[in-house]
Amino acid sequence: MIKLSPIIAHRGSSGTAPENTLAAFRAAAAAGATWVEFDATLTSDARPVVFHDDELDRTTDGQGLLAETTFEVLTHLDAGSWFGAAFAGEMVPTLEEVLETLGTLGLAFNMEIKPDRGREVETAEIALATVADNWHGSLPTPLISSFSRICVGVAKDLAPTLPRSFLFDRRPDDWAALGRTLELFGFGANQAHLDAAQVAEMKAAGYRVSAYTVNAPERASLLFSWGVDSIFTDYPALMLKHFPPT
């Protein structure tokens, strides 16, 4: 069974480098993080890449939907300049590139499978196959998560030995049944809608509880006092300063 770090770098050190880029993962490692989170999705021609939004315009100099963009087009986009001139030329990385970089850096990871509507099965199958081909037994066991029940179900069927987490904005009423059906390791909750009673219930049922996205040490301290196991943060260096590894 895996041991999650209490501090997980959200899309890398995304408060100090452009999110979901190799620069952000390197910055997370430099900050002392041992776990990172990233988003795996597909281009229009089914290449697995690491990218969060449906649309390109917030974090690249491109426009339109990622799901309607070919990998060839994506390779010509700048994914760093929006964050700062020092990151000009950063690219949207392939999932293979991210896995290679994390392996070199010695980082464990939580891969969120982020499908376009209607491509849940395809996205999960390709992302999981890519992990199987590029992340080997000597490396830390990854955590697989998604807001999509379908994607988590595919992970259960295709990669049953990898721990799984279901993500939610507000906890679904059937969370306990879902945990049993999908044989979950844990849940990932929006910290803004989480309370102490919910954490206690999920912990009592045997699940790990993670909370996103937490950038204030005071809020992190409160969440940890409720029993939250891990927080996702854009500022791993700041959080590790307040909550050093034990």
BELVEN-V328255 format. One record per helix or strand of 2 or more residues. SS is the DSSP state (alpha for helix, beta for strand). FROM is the first residue (numbers start at 1). TO is the last residue. If there is no record, write none. Layout:
ss->SS from->FROM to->TO
ss->SS from->FROM to->TO
This chain:
ss->beta from->7 to->10
ss->alpha from->22 to->30
ss->beta from->35 to->42
ss->beta from->48 to->50
ss->alpha from->66 to->68
ss->alpha from->71 to->74
ss->alpha from->85 to->87
ss->alpha from->95 to->105
ss->beta from->108 to->113
ss->alpha from->120 to->134
ss->beta from->143 to->146
ss->alpha from->149 to->158
ss->beta from->163 to->168
ss->alpha from->175 to->181
ss->beta from->186 to->190
ss->alpha from->191 to->193
ss->alpha from->196 to->204
ss->beta from->208 to->212
ss->alpha from->217 to->226
ss->beta from->230 to->233
ss->alpha from->236 to->242
